[in-house]
Amino acid sequence: MKKLRITQIKSGIDRSERQKLTLQALGLKKLHNPREIEATPQVLGMIRTVEHLLKVEEV
């Protein structure tokens, strides 16, 4: 399974509650703090929901 490095580049302030909870579920707490996760279908769906707030790279 491939790994992804996701980094939050835009703030979750003034976003819907669903998007804020998705950022929390992905383990993103602060801006510009990268996190490496496995690319499962569930995670890819969460990333798609908030992709305008993230930078996604393959590791």
Buried (B, 14 or more C-beta within 10 A) or exposed (E): EEEBEBBBEEEBEEBEEEBBBBBEEBEBEEEEEEEEBEBEEEBEEBBEBBEEBBEEEEE
